Amino acid sequence: MGSKRISFIFFALICFFIITQVAVAEDALEPGGQGTEPLLVAVHRDFAPIQFEEDGEYKGFAVELFKELARVQELEYQFVPMTLVDAVEAVDRGDIDLILGMPFSEQHAESVDFTNQFLASSIGVVTKSDAEITGVADLSGTLVSIQRGTAQYDFMKNIRGIHYLTTTNAVHALELLLAERSQAFVGDTLVASEFLRDAGVEDDYHFVESYLLPIDYTIGVPKGNFQLMGQLNRGLRTVISDGTYHELYDKWLQQPEDELADLLLLIIKIIVGLFLVALLLFFLGYRWNKQLQREVERKTRDLHVVNRHLQTQIEKTKNSHLFSQQLLNSSPRGIISCNRDGVISSINPKAEAFAGVSTDVVGKKATDVPLVNLLLKDELPTFFETAHAAKNQAKEAKWQRDDGQKFFIRYFVYPLYNFEEKVIGLILTFEDITEESKLRKQVFEQEKNQALTRLVAGIAHEIRNPFTSIKTFVELIPRKFDNERFRQEIATHVPQEIERLSELIEGLIDYTKPRKLNRELVETAELVQSSLVLFEATIRKKGFALHTDLASNLWIKVDRNQLKQVLINLLINSIDALELKETAEPLALTVRAYEENNDVVIAVTDQGVGMSEADIQIAFDPFFTTKPKGTGLGLAITKQYVKENDGQLEVFSKKGVGTTILLRFEKEKGDDVSGKNSNH
């Protein structure tokens, strides 16, 4: 920072010595005298160390410099606190006479004239020391705090990709940086250095750019008031020549250095003085021309920088547009966008071909295109009210085109945002899944057949036992028919075994019926028990305990065959989970049916291997399985059938502990049936 301050002093001395030497020539052009009315001077109350208010008193380098200037010119004045933006408007209205510490700006040159500069500084970029920002190019995508109505604000607006928090003064913008509400600050390096020093955070923040733009501070005078501007320029030359300027500069802007630095500064001042004397005659005749040339060069540099940024942005925009068009044109999905009024704004070739339309649909209502109307008729009325919270879930629909061809479609609806993150429309994407739907049905039937094979193998032994009992009784009839006790036993046991066989066969028949949704009133306990009968023998044979707690007279409206397949799939999974758990402790499978909040709940709980949180999230995805020989379709079918019957499915599982799956259905009114809880 020491070298920067020496550079500022060096530059200031050059300018002020030149101004001093041409004072006589300019004095001849200046009219004299101000009226007795005090000058109203706009001053910034929060721009330390240049100008600020403290304990009701205005202080700072610019304030004390103006006081000395007014003293030598015998000007009466009154400070009026204003922001730069308000001050420019007030000068234009004639409400104030001067703007103290006004940066030179072509933007304000139409309404304000500028005195000779009294302070040269620069615009820099400040970030946290540990931030991964090394220059202006890294600000893209970040949030920058900046004072509006300034040269740096106009400059940075031309750089795309940067988001801004604008304030009325630089200190407020720096406070946003320290509060971590922005990632960078762009503004005067003198003000930023003073602020960070006073806040005690110099080590936590640093300048990644110290000379982004030069900035010259002057006194703003109403346009055309040459008399007042001449007085101010004469006063500036006077306080410069009598040494007052340097004392104020050292007081407010020069920081204490060690003795070696002070000695070096003194030597530089002597050298600069000798150098200026040598160059004085050369610069005297060309002062105004050189000043104009410097301004042109400065503006040219700024324009070159802005032009480079604009060219880069134009190229990026063109490339981005071409890339987007290529993506849209080559996408295998149909893509259509609509604005908030439901008017189609774009459509890609895939969507045109599939919907049987052309690009002339752009500008038409979405409801005028049959396919789009089918997919969005339920979305458009409420989509924009809940767009930010919308979960982009896949939906499916059936559609018949005008040529009679039928399709199954999977589609998504997304919010369409602009660069300000505001929802300005929606994006509809869709794809043809007709073949996938056919294949899915075939795979579902295959899964059902595999489950049926397992069922048959599991109950084969159970069917053999009743046949053995019946065969034994039949063989004993010739010898023991006259035995009263034998006749009672055969009359008791044979019908029971036949009923047992009938239940098993009926269960298999129900399970193998074709899948066609046929919802009817079903008594829950009876349906669950008819599913359990297919597994009781298998569960006992494998050494597991089966517990049931089935409340009676709980009616639900479902497709009996589908819900039976759901229960069979869950029971198969539970038995497999019990088999995979290696433990010497007895394991159990529990099935319950009960009422909760006017819902009928069927709960299947096992003490098997359980699932992790990650497994639960994808357990119902097709083809996901944790079993060595599983197909990964059982739970996918289960979820689909529950959804088709307006039910809900919930999973609670813990690795190594077990799993509980709940099926919820709305309770219906039905005829009372006899039933009781059972526990096996």
C-alpha positions as CSV (number, residue, x, y, z in Angstrom):
1,M,0.0,0.0,0.0
2,G,3.0,2.3,0.6
3,S,4.0,2.3,-3.0
4,K,0.5,3.0,-4.1
5,R,0.3,6.1,-1.8
6,I,3.7,7.4,-3.2
7,S,2.3,6.9,-6.7
8,F,-0.8,9.0,-5.8
9,I,1.4,11.8,-4.3
10,F,3.6,11.7,-7.4
11,F,0.7,12.0,-9.7
12,A,-1.0,14.7,-7.6
13,L,2.2,16.8,-7.5
14,I,2.6,16.7,-11.3
15,C,-1.0,17.9,-11.8
16,F,-0.9,20.6,-9.1
17,F,2.4,22.1,-10.2
18,I,1.2,22.4,-13.7
19,I,-2.1,24.0,-12.6
20,T,-0.1,26.5,-10.4
21,Q,2.1,27.7,-13.3
22,V,-0.9,28.5,-15.6
23,A,-2.9,30.3,-12.9
24,V,-2.0,33.7,-14.3
25,A,-3.3,32.9,-17.7
26,E,-6.6,31.6,-16.4
27,D,-7.1,34.5,-14.0
28,A,-7.3,36.9,-16.9
29,L,-10.3,34.9,-18.2
30,E,-12.2,34.7,-14.9
31,P,-14.9,37.2,-13.8
32,G,-14.8,38.0,-10.1
33,G,-17.0,38.1,-7.1
34,Q,-19.8,36.1,-5.7
35,G,-23.0,37.5,-4.1
36,T,-23.6,37.6,-0.5
37,E,-25.8,34.6,-0.5
38,P,-24.0,31.5,1.0
39,L,-23.3,28.8,-1.5
40,L,-25.2,25.5,-0.9
41,V,-22.6,22.7,-1.1
42,A,-23.7,19.1,-1.5
43,V,-21.5,16.9,0.7
44,H,-21.5,13.1,1.2
45,R,-21.9,12.2,4.9
46,D,-20.4,8.7,4.6
47,F,-17.3,8.7,2.3
48,A,-14.3,8.6,4.6
49,P,-11.5,9.7,4.3
50,I,-12.6,12.1,1.5
51,Q,-15.8,13.5,3.0
52,F,-18.0,12.3,5.9
53,E,-20.0,13.4,8.9
54,E,-18.9,12.7,12.5
55,D,-20.7,13.9,15.6
56,G,-22.6,16.4,13.6
57,E,-19.5,17.9,12.0
58,Y,-18.4,17.5,8.4
59,K,-14.8,16.2,8.0
60,G,-12.4,14.7,5.5
61,F,-9.8,15.7,3.0
62,A,-12.3,17.3,0.5
63,V,-14.2,19.1,3.3
64,E,-11.1,20.7,4.8
65,L,-9.7,21.5,1.4
66,F,-12.9,23.3,0.5
67,K,-12.9,25.3,3.7
68,E,-9.4,26.6,3.0
69,L,-10.4,27.3,-0.6
70,A,-13.5,29.3,0.6
71,R,-11.3,31.1,3.1
72,V,-8.8,32.4,0.6
73,Q,-11.6,33.3,-1.9
74,E,-13.8,34.8,0.8
75,L,-16.8,32.6,-0.1
76,E,-19.7,32.0,2.2
77,Y,-21.1,28.5,2.1
78,Q,-23.4,26.0,3.8
79,F,-23.0,22.2,3.6
80,V,-26.0,20.1,2.6
81,P,-25.8,16.3,3.1
82,M,-26.7,14.5,-0.2
83,T,-25.9,11.4,-2.1
84,L,-24.2,11.8,-5.5
85,V,-27.4,10.9,-7.4
86,D,-29.6,13.3,-5.5
87,A,-26.9,16.1,-5.7
88,V,-26.8,15.9,-9.5
89,E,-30.6,16.2,-9.7
90,A,-30.6,19.1,-7.2
91,V,-28.0,21.0,-9.3
92,D,-30.1,20.5,-12.4
93,R,-33.1,21.9,-10.5
94,G,-31.1,24.8,-9.1
95,D,-31.5,23.7,-5.5
96,I,-27.8,23.6,-4.7
97,D,-24.7,25.5,-6.0
98,L,-21.9,23.0,-5.7
99,I,-21.2,19.2,-5.5
100,L,-18.1,18.6,-3.4
101,G,-15.9,15.6,-4.4
102,M,-17.7,14.8,-7.6
103,P,-16.0,12.3,-9.9
104,F,-15.4,13.5,-13.5
105,S,-18.1,11.9,-15.7
106,E,-19.1,12.3,-19.3
107,Q,-22.6,11.2,-18.2
108,H,-23.1,14.3,-16.1
109,A,-21.2,16.8,-18.3
110,E,-24.5,18.0,-19.9
111,S,-25.7,19.5,-16.6
112,V,-22.5,20.0,-14.6
113,D,-19.2,21.7,-15.3
114,F,-16.1,20.4,-13.4
115,T,-13.3,22.3,-11.7
116,N,-9.7,21.2,-11.9
117,Q,-9.2,17.9,-10.2
118,F,-8.0,18.0,-6.6
119,L,-7.6,14.3,-6.0
120,A,-6.8,11.3,-8.3
121,S,-7.7,7.8,-7.2
122,S,-8.8,4.5,-8.8
123,I,-11.5,1.9,-8.8
124,G,-10.6,-1.5,-7.4
125,V,-12.2,-4.9,-6.6
126,V,-12.2,-6.1,-3.0
127,T,-12.8,-9.8,-1.9
128,K,-12.1,-12.0,1.0
129,S,-8.5,-13.2,1.1
130,D,-9.6,-16.8,0.8
131,A,-12.0,-16.3,-2.1
132,E,-11.2,-17.9,-5.4
133,I,-11.4,-14.6,-7.3
134,T,-8.3,-13.3,-9.0
135,G,-9.8,-10.6,-11.3
136,V,-12.8,-9.2,-13.0
137,A,-13.1,-12.3,-15.2
138,D,-13.8,-14.4,-12.1
139,L,-16.8,-12.2,-11.0
140,S,-19.2,-13.9,-13.5
141,G,-21.9,-15.7,-11.5
142,T,-21.1,-13.9,-8.3
143,L,-22.9,-11.2,-6.3
144,V,-21.2,-7.8,-6.3
145,S,-22.0,-4.9,-4.1
146,I,-21.6,-1.5,-5.8
147,Q,-22.7,2.2,-5.5
148,R,-25.2,3.0,-8.2
149,G,-25.0,6.2,-10.3
150,T,-21.2,6.0,-10.5
151,A,-18.7,5.4,-13.3
152,Q,-17.8,2.0,-12.0
153,Y,-21.5,1.1,-12.0
154,D,-21.9,2.1,-15.6
155,F,-18.7,0.2,-16.5
156,M,-19.6,-3.1,-14.7
157,K,-23.2,-3.2,-16.2
158,N,-21.6,-3.9,-19.5
159,I,-20.1,-7.1,-18.2
160,R,-22.7,-9.9,-18.3
161,G,-23.0,-12.7,-15.9
162,I,-22.6,-10.6,-12.8
163,H,-25.4,-10.0,-10.2
164,Y,-25.5,-6.8,-8.3
165,L,-26.5,-5.4,-4.9
166,T,-26.7,-1.6,-5.4
167,T,-26.5,1.0,-2.7
168,T,-26.6,4.8,-2.4
169,N,-23.0,5.0,-1.1
170,A,-19.8,3.0,-1.1
171,V,-19.8,2.3,2.7
172,H,-23.1,0.6,2.6
173,A,-21.8,-1.6,-0.3
174,L,-18.7,-2.5,1.8
175,E,-20.9,-3.4,4.8
176,L,-22.7,-5.9,2.5
177,L,-19.4,-7.4,1.7
178,L,-18.4,-7.7,5.4
179,A,-21.8,-9.2,6.2
180,E,-21.1,-11.8,3.5
181,R,-24.2,-10.8,1.5
182,S,-22.0,-10.3,-1.5
183,Q,-18.8,-11.9,-2.7
184,A,-17.0,-8.8,-3.9
185,F,-17.1,-4.9,-3.7
186,V,-16.3,-2.6,-6.6
187,G,-15.4,1.0,-5.7
188,D,-12.8,3.6,-4.7
189,T,-9.6,2.1,-3.3
190,L,-9.0,5.0,-0.9
191,V,-12.5,4.6,0.7
192,A,-12.2,0.8,0.7
193,S,-8.8,0.9,2.4
194,E,-10.0,3.3,5.1
195,F,-13.1,1.3,5.8
196,L,-11.2,-2.0,6.1
197,R,-8.6,-0.4,8.3
198,D,-11.2,1.1,10.6
199,A,-13.1,-2.2,10.8
200,G,-9.8,-4.1,11.7
201,V,-10.2,-6.6,8.9
202,E,-7.3,-5.6,6.6
203,D,-5.8,-9.1,6.8
204,D,-9.2,-10.8,5.9
205,Y,-9.8,-8.8,2.7
206,H,-7.6,-7.8,-0.2
207,F,-7.7,-6.0,-3.6
208,V,-7.7,-8.4,-6.6
209,E,-7.8,-5.3,-8.9
210,S,-6.5,-1.9,-7.8
211,Y,-6.6,0.0,-11.1
212,L,-9.8,-1.2,-12.8
213,L,-10.7,2.4,-13.6
214,P,-9.0,5.8,-12.9
215,I,-11.2,8.3,-11.1
216,D,-10.6,12.1,-10.7
217,Y,-12.4,14.0,-8.0
218,T,-13.5,17.6,-8.7
219,I,-16.1,20.2,-7.6
220,G,-19.2,20.1,-9.6
221,V,-20.5,23.5,-10.7
222,P,-23.9,24.2,-12.5
223,K,-23.5,24.3,-16.2
224,G,-22.3,27.6,-17.6
225,N,-21.3,29.3,-14.3
226,F,-17.8,30.1,-15.4
227,Q,-17.4,32.9,-12.8
228,L,-17.9,30.5,-9.9
229,M,-15.7,27.8,-11.5
230,G,-13.0,30.4,-12.0
231,Q,-13.1,31.4,-8.3
232,L,-12.9,27.8,-7.2
233,N,-9.9,27.0,-9.5
234,R,-8.1,30.1,-8.2
235,G,-8.7,29.0,-4.7
236,L,-7.4,25.5,-5.5
237,R,-4.2,26.9,-7.0
238,T,-3.7,29.1,-3.9
239,V,-4.0,26.3,-1.3
240,I,-1.7,24.1,-3.5
241,S,1.0,26.8,-3.8
242,D,1.0,27.8,-0.1
243,G,1.5,24.2,1.0
244,T,-2.0,23.8,2.6
245,Y,-2.9,21.1,0.2
246,H,0.0,18.9,1.0
247,E,-0.6,19.3,4.8
248,L,-4.2,18.2,4.3
249,Y,-3.2,15.3,2.0
250,D,-0.6,14.0,4.5
251,K,-3.2,14.4,7.3
252,W,-6.0,12.5,5.7
253,L,-4.6,10.3,2.9
254,Q,-1.0,9.5,3.7
255,Q,-0.5,6.7,6.3
256,P,2.5,6.6,8.7
257,E,5.6,5.0,7.2
258,D,9.0,4.1,8.7
259,E,11.9,6.5,8.6
260,L,13.4,5.0,5.4
261,A,10.1,5.4,3.6
262,D,9.8,9.1,4.8
263,L,13.4,9.7,3.5
264,L,12.6,8.1,0.2
265,L,9.4,10.2,-0.1
266,L,11.4,13.4,0.6
267,I,14.0,12.4,-2.1
268,I,11.1,11.6,-4.6
269,K,9.6,15.0,-3.9
270,I,12.9,16.8,-4.6
271,I,13.4,14.8,-7.8
272,V,9.8,15.5,-8.8
273,G,10.2,19.2,-8.2
274,L,13.4,19.4,-10.3
275,F,11.8,17.3,-13.0
276,L,8.7,19.5,-13.1
277,V,10.8,22.7,-13.4
278,A,12.5,21.1,-16.4
279,L,9.2,20.1,-18.0
280,L,7.2,23.2,-17.1
281,L,7.8,25.2,-20.3
282,F,7.1,22.2,-22.5
283,F,3.8,21.4,-20.7
284,L,2.7,25.0,-20.4
285,G,1.8,25.6,-24.0
286,Y,0.2,22.2,-24.5
287,R,-1.7,21.9,-21.2
288,W,-5.2,21.9,-22.5
289,N,-4.3,19.8,-25.5
290,K,-2.7,17.2,-23.3
291,Q,-5.5,17.2,-20.9
292,L,-8.0,16.5,-23.7
293,Q,-5.7,13.9,-25.1
294,R,-5.5,12.1,-21.7
295,E,-9.3,12.1,-21.4
296,V,-9.7,10.7,-24.9
297,E,-7.1,8.0,-24.3
298,R,-8.7,7.2,-20.9
299,K,-12.2,6.9,-22.5
300,T,-10.7,5.0,-25.4
301,R,-9.2,2.4,-23.1
302,D,-12.5,2.1,-21.3
303,L,-14.3,1.7,-24.5
304,H,-11.8,-0.9,-25.7
305,V,-12.3,-2.9,-22.5
306,V,-16.1,-2.7,-22.8
307,N,-15.9,-3.5,-26.5
308,R,-13.8,-6.6,-25.8
309,H,-16.4,-7.7,-23.2
310,L,-19.2,-7.0,-25.5
311,Q,-17.6,-9.0,-28.4
312,T,-16.9,-11.9,-26.0
313,Q,-20.5,-11.8,-24.8
314,I,-21.8,-11.7,-28.4
315,E,-19.7,-14.7,-29.4
316,K,-20.8,-16.6,-26.3
317,T,-24.5,-15.7,-27.0
318,K,-24.2,-16.8,-30.6
319,N,-22.5,-20.0,-29.6
320,S,-25.0,-20.7,-26.8
321,H,-27.9,-20.0,-29.2
322,L,-26.5,-22.4,-31.8
323,F,-25.7,-25.0,-29.2
324,S,-29.2,-24.7,-27.8
325,Q,-30.8,-25.0,-31.3
326,Q,-28.7,-28.1,-32.0
327,L,-29.7,-29.7,-28.7
328,L,-33.4,-29.0,-29.4
329,N,-33.3,-30.1,-33.0
330,S,-31.4,-33.4,-32.2
331,S,-33.3,-34.2,-29.0
332,P,-35.1,-37.6,-29.2
333,R,-37.8,-36.0,-27.0
334,G,-40.5,-33.5,-28.0
335,I,-39.9,-30.1,-26.4
336,I,-42.5,-27.3,-26.3
337,S,-42.4,-24.1,-24.3
338,C,-45.3,-21.8,-23.4
339,N,-45.5,-18.4,-21.8
340,R,-47.6,-17.5,-18.7
341,D,-50.7,-16.9,-21.0
342,G,-50.6,-20.5,-22.3
343,V,-49.3,-19.4,-25.7
344,I,-46.8,-21.7,-27.4
345,S,-43.4,-19.9,-27.8
346,S,-41.2,-22.7,-29.3
347,I,-41.5,-26.2,-30.6
348,N,-38.7,-28.6,-31.7
349,P,-38.8,-30.9,-34.8
350,K,-39.5,-34.0,-32.8
351,A,-42.6,-32.5,-31.2
352,E,-43.8,-31.2,-34.6
353,A,-43.5,-34.7,-36.2
354,F,-45.1,-36.5,-33.2
355,A,-48.0,-34.1,-32.8
356,G,-48.5,-33.9,-36.5
357,V,-48.2,-30.0,-36.6
358,S,-45.7,-27.5,-38.0
359,T,-43.9,-24.4,-36.7
360,D,-46.9,-22.3,-37.5
361,V,-48.3,-23.4,-34.1
362,V,-45.9,-20.9,-32.4
363,G,-48.0,-18.0,-31.2
364,K,-51.1,-20.2,-30.8
365,K,-52.8,-21.2,-27.6
366,A,-51.7,-24.5,-26.2
367,T,-55.3,-25.6,-26.0
368,D,-55.5,-25.3,-29.8
369,V,-53.0,-28.2,-30.3
370,P,-54.7,-31.5,-29.4
371,L,-51.6,-33.3,-27.9
372,V,-50.5,-30.2,-25.9
373,N,-54.0,-29.7,-24.7
374,L,-54.2,-33.3,-23.5
375,L,-51.0,-33.0,-21.5
376,L,-51.4,-29.5,-20.1
377,K,-55.2,-29.1,-19.5
378,D,-54.8,-30.1,-15.9
379,E,-51.5,-28.2,-15.4
380,L,-52.1,-24.7,-16.8
381,P,-54.8,-23.5,-14.4
382,T,-52.6,-23.9,-11.3
383,F,-49.0,-24.4,-12.5
384,F,-47.7,-20.9,-12.1
385,E,-49.0,-20.6,-8.6
386,T,-46.9,-23.6,-7.4
387,A,-44.1,-23.6,-10.1
388,H,-41.2,-22.9,-7.6
389,A,-42.3,-25.8,-5.4
390,A,-43.2,-28.2,-8.3
391,K,-41.5,-31.6,-8.2
392,N,-40.7,-32.5,-11.8
393,Q,-42.3,-35.9,-11.6
394,A,-42.9,-38.1,-14.7
395,K,-46.5,-38.5,-15.8
396,E,-48.0,-40.8,-18.4
397,A,-50.9,-40.4,-20.7
398,K,-52.6,-42.2,-23.6
399,W,-53.1,-40.4,-26.9
400,Q,-54.7,-41.2,-30.2
401,R,-53.5,-39.2,-33.2
402,D,-55.7,-38.0,-36.0
403,D,-54.5,-40.9,-38.2
404,G,-55.9,-43.3,-35.7
405,Q,-52.5,-44.5,-34.2
406,K,-52.5,-44.9,-30.4
407,F,-49.5,-44.0,-28.2
408,F,-48.4,-44.2,-24.6
409,I,-46.6,-41.0,-23.6
410,R,-44.4,-40.1,-20.7
411,Y,-44.1,-36.4,-20.1
412,F,-42.6,-33.8,-17.7
413,V,-43.5,-30.2,-17.0
414,Y,-40.8,-27.7,-15.8
415,P,-40.9,-24.0,-14.9
416,L,-39.2,-21.7,-17.5
417,Y,-37.1,-19.0,-15.8
418,N,-35.5,-15.8,-17.1
419,F,-32.1,-14.4,-16.1
420,E,-33.7,-12.9,-13.0
421,E,-34.9,-16.3,-11.8
422,K,-38.5,-15.3,-12.4
423,V,-41.0,-17.9,-13.8
424,I,-42.0,-16.7,-17.3
425,G,-43.5,-19.8,-18.6
426,L,-43.3,-23.6,-18.7
427,I,-41.4,-26.3,-20.6
428,L,-43.2,-29.5,-21.7
429,T,-41.1,-32.5,-22.7
430,F,-42.5,-35.9,-23.8
431,E,-41.5,-39.2,-25.3
432,D,-43.2,-42.2,-26.9
433,I,-43.1,-45.1,-24.5
434,T,-45.6,-47.3,-26.4
435,E,-43.1,-50.2,-26.9
436,E,-41.8,-49.7,-23.3
437,S,-45.4,-50.0,-22.0
438,K,-45.9,-53.2,-23.9
439,L,-42.7,-54.6,-22.6
440,R,-43.5,-53.6,-19.1
441,K,-46.8,-55.5,-19.2
442,Q,-45.0,-58.6,-20.5
443,V,-42.3,-58.3,-17.8
444,F,-45.0,-57.8,-15.1
445,E,-46.8,-61.0,-16.3
446,Q,-43.4,-62.8,-16.2
447,E,-42.9,-61.7,-12.6
448,K,-46.3,-62.9,-11.7
449,N,-45.6,-66.3,-13.3
450,Q,-42.3,-66.5,-11.4
451,A,-44.2,-65.8,-8.2
452,L,-46.8,-68.4,-9.1
453,T,-44.0,-71.0,-9.6
454,R,-42.7,-70.3,-6.1
455,L,-46.2,-70.5,-4.7
456,V,-46.8,-73.9,-6.3
457,A,-43.6,-75.2,-5.1
458,G,-44.3,-73.9,-1.6
459,I,-47.8,-75.4,-1.2
460,A,-47.2,-78.7,-3.0
461,H,-46.4,-80.3,0.3
462,E,-49.4,-78.8,1.9
463,I,-51.7,-80.3,-0.8
464,R,-50.1,-83.7,-0.4
465,N,-50.9,-83.9,3.3
466,P,-54.7,-83.6,2.9
467,F,-54.6,-86.2,0.1
468,T,-52.7,-88.6,2.3
469,S,-55.2,-88.2,5.1
470,I,-58.2,-88.7,2.7
471,K,-56.4,-91.7,1.1
472,T,-55.8,-93.3,4.5
473,F,-59.5,-92.9,5.6
474,V,-60.7,-94.4,2.2
475,E,-58.5,-97.4,2.6
476,L,-59.8,-98.1,6.1
477,I,-63.5,-97.9,5.1
478,P,-63.9,-101.6,4.2
479,R,-62.5,-102.7,7.5
480,K,-63.8,-100.1,9.9
481,F,-67.0,-98.8,8.4
482,D,-69.1,-100.5,11.2
483,N,-67.0,-98.7,13.8
484,E,-69.0,-95.8,15.2
485,R,-65.9,-93.8,16.2
486,F,-64.3,-94.3,12.8
487,R,-67.4,-93.0,11.1
488,Q,-67.3,-89.9,13.3
489,E,-63.6,-89.3,12.6
490,I,-64.1,-89.7,8.8
491,A,-67.1,-87.4,8.9
492,T,-65.0,-84.8,10.7
493,H,-61.6,-84.9,9.2
494,V,-62.3,-85.6,5.5
495,P,-64.5,-82.5,5.0
496,Q,-61.9,-80.4,6.7
497,E,-59.1,-81.7,4.5
498,I,-61.3,-81.2,1.4
499,E,-62.1,-77.6,2.5
500,R,-58.3,-77.0,3.0
501,L,-57.6,-78.2,-0.5
502,S,-60.4,-76.0,-1.9
503,E,-59.0,-72.9,-0.2
504,L,-55.5,-73.5,-1.7
505,I,-56.9,-74.2,-5.2
506,E,-59.2,-71.1,-5.0
507,G,-56.2,-69.0,-3.9
508,L,-54.2,-70.1,-6.9
509,I,-57.1,-69.6,-9.3
510,D,-57.6,-66.0,-8.0
511,Y,-53.9,-65.2,-8.4
512,T,-53.7,-66.5,-12.0
513,K,-56.8,-64.6,-13.3
514,P,-56.1,-62.1,-16.0
515,R,-55.1,-58.6,-14.8
516,K,-58.2,-56.4,-15.3
517,L,-59.2,-53.7,-12.9
518,N,-62.5,-54.6,-11.2
519,R,-62.9,-52.8,-7.9
520,E,-65.5,-54.1,-5.4
521,L,-66.2,-54.1,-1.7
522,V,-63.8,-56.5,0.0
523,E,-63.6,-57.5,3.7
524,T,-60.0,-56.9,4.6
525,A,-59.5,-59.8,7.1
526,E,-61.0,-62.4,4.7
527,L,-58.8,-61.2,1.8
528,V,-55.6,-61.2,4.0
529,Q,-56.4,-64.6,5.4
530,S,-57.0,-66.1,1.9
531,S,-53.5,-64.8,0.9
532,L,-51.9,-66.1,4.1
533,V,-53.2,-69.6,3.6
534,L,-50.9,-70.0,0.6
535,F,-47.8,-69.5,2.8
536,E,-48.6,-70.9,6.2
537,A,-47.0,-74.3,5.4
538,T,-43.9,-72.7,3.8
539,I,-43.4,-70.4,6.8
540,R,-43.7,-73.3,9.3
541,K,-41.4,-75.5,7.1
542,K,-38.7,-72.8,7.1
543,G,-38.9,-72.5,10.9
544,F,-40.4,-69.0,11.1
545,A,-43.3,-67.9,13.3
546,L,-46.4,-66.3,11.8
547,H,-48.4,-63.8,13.8
548,T,-51.7,-62.3,12.7
549,D,-53.9,-59.6,14.2
550,L,-56.8,-59.0,11.8
551,A,-59.7,-56.7,12.9
552,S,-63.0,-57.8,11.4
553,N,-65.6,-55.8,9.5
554,L,-63.1,-53.5,7.8
555,W,-64.3,-52.9,4.2
556,I,-62.3,-51.4,1.3
557,K,-63.1,-50.9,-2.4
558,V,-60.3,-52.5,-4.4
559,D,-59.6,-55.0,-7.2
560,R,-59.5,-58.3,-5.2
561,N,-57.0,-60.0,-7.5
562,Q,-54.6,-57.1,-7.7
563,L,-54.6,-56.6,-3.9
564,K,-54.1,-60.3,-3.4
565,Q,-51.1,-60.2,-5.7
566,V,-49.8,-57.2,-3.7
567,L,-50.0,-59.2,-0.5
568,I,-48.4,-62.3,-2.1
569,N,-45.5,-60.1,-3.3
570,L,-45.0,-58.6,0.1
571,L,-45.2,-62.0,1.8
572,I,-42.6,-63.5,-0.6
573,N,-40.2,-60.6,0.0
574,S,-40.6,-60.9,3.8
575,I,-39.9,-64.7,3.7
576,D,-36.8,-64.0,1.5
577,A,-35.6,-61.3,3.9
578,L,-36.0,-63.7,6.9
579,E,-34.1,-66.4,5.0
580,L,-31.2,-64.0,4.3
581,K,-30.7,-63.1,7.9
582,E,-28.1,-65.3,9.6
583,T,-29.1,-65.6,13.3
584,A,-29.8,-68.4,15.9
585,E,-32.7,-66.4,17.3
586,P,-36.3,-67.4,16.2
587,L,-37.6,-64.9,13.6
588,A,-41.2,-64.0,13.0
589,L,-43.5,-62.5,10.3
590,T,-46.4,-60.4,11.5
591,V,-49.5,-59.4,9.5
592,R,-52.0,-56.9,10.9
593,A,-55.2,-55.2,9.7
594,Y,-56.6,-52.3,11.7
595,E,-58.4,-48.9,11.4
596,E,-56.5,-45.6,11.7
597,N,-57.9,-42.1,11.1
598,N,-60.8,-43.5,9.0
599,D,-58.3,-45.5,6.9
600,V,-57.9,-49.3,6.8
601,V,-54.2,-50.2,7.3
602,I,-52.6,-53.5,6.3
603,A,-49.2,-53.9,7.9
604,V,-46.6,-56.6,6.9
605,T,-43.7,-56.7,9.3
606,D,-40.7,-59.1,9.2
607,Q,-37.5,-59.4,11.3
608,G,-35.3,-59.9,8.2
609,V,-32.2,-58.2,7.0
610,G,-33.9,-54.8,6.4
611,M,-32.8,-52.0,4.1
612,S,-30.6,-48.9,4.3
613,E,-32.0,-45.4,3.7
614,A,-30.4,-45.4,0.2
615,D,-32.1,-48.8,-0.7
616,I,-35.5,-47.5,0.5
617,Q,-35.3,-44.5,-1.9
618,I,-35.0,-46.8,-4.9
619,A,-36.7,-49.9,-3.6
620,F,-39.7,-49.4,-5.9
621,D,-37.7,-48.7,-9.1
622,P,-38.1,-51.4,-11.7
623,F,-35.3,-54.0,-11.8
624,F,-33.8,-52.8,-8.4
625,T,-33.2,-55.8,-6.1
626,T,-31.0,-56.8,-3.2
627,K,-31.7,-60.5,-3.6
628,P,-29.2,-62.7,-5.5
629,K,-31.8,-64.1,-7.9
630,G,-34.5,-61.4,-7.7
631,T,-35.9,-59.7,-10.8
632,G,-36.5,-56.3,-9.1
633,L,-40.1,-56.1,-10.3
634,G,-42.1,-57.4,-7.3
635,L,-42.2,-54.1,-5.4
636,A,-42.6,-52.1,-8.7
637,I,-45.8,-54.1,-9.5
638,T,-46.9,-53.7,-5.9
639,K,-46.6,-49.9,-6.0
640,Q,-48.4,-49.7,-9.3
641,Y,-51.3,-51.9,-8.1
642,V,-51.7,-49.9,-4.9
643,K,-51.8,-46.7,-6.8
644,E,-54.4,-48.0,-9.3
645,N,-56.6,-48.9,-6.3
646,D,-56.3,-45.3,-4.8
647,G,-54.1,-46.6,-1.9
648,Q,-50.9,-45.4,-0.3
649,L,-47.8,-47.4,0.4
650,E,-45.3,-46.6,3.2
651,V,-42.0,-48.3,4.0
652,F,-40.2,-48.3,7.3
653,S,-36.9,-50.3,7.5
654,K,-33.6,-50.5,9.3
655,K,-30.6,-52.5,8.2
656,G,-30.2,-55.6,10.2
657,V,-33.5,-55.1,12.2
658,G,-36.3,-55.6,9.8
659,T,-38.9,-54.0,7.5
660,T,-42.6,-52.9,7.9
661,I,-44.7,-52.0,4.8
662,L,-48.0,-50.3,5.3
663,L,-50.9,-50.3,2.8
664,R,-53.5,-47.6,3.4
665,F,-57.0,-47.6,1.8
666,E,-60.0,-45.4,2.5
667,K,-62.5,-47.2,4.7
668,E,-65.9,-48.1,3.1
669,K,-69.2,-49.0,4.6
670,G,-70.1,-52.7,4.2
671,D,-72.2,-55.5,5.7
672,D,-71.2,-56.7,9.1
673,V,-69.4,-60.0,9.0
674,S,-68.4,-62.3,11.8
675,G,-64.7,-62.2,12.5
676,K,-62.3,-62.3,15.3
677,N,-58.6,-61.6,15.9
678,S,-56.3,-64.5,15.6
679,N,-52.7,-65.2,16.7
680,H,-50.7,-68.2,15.4
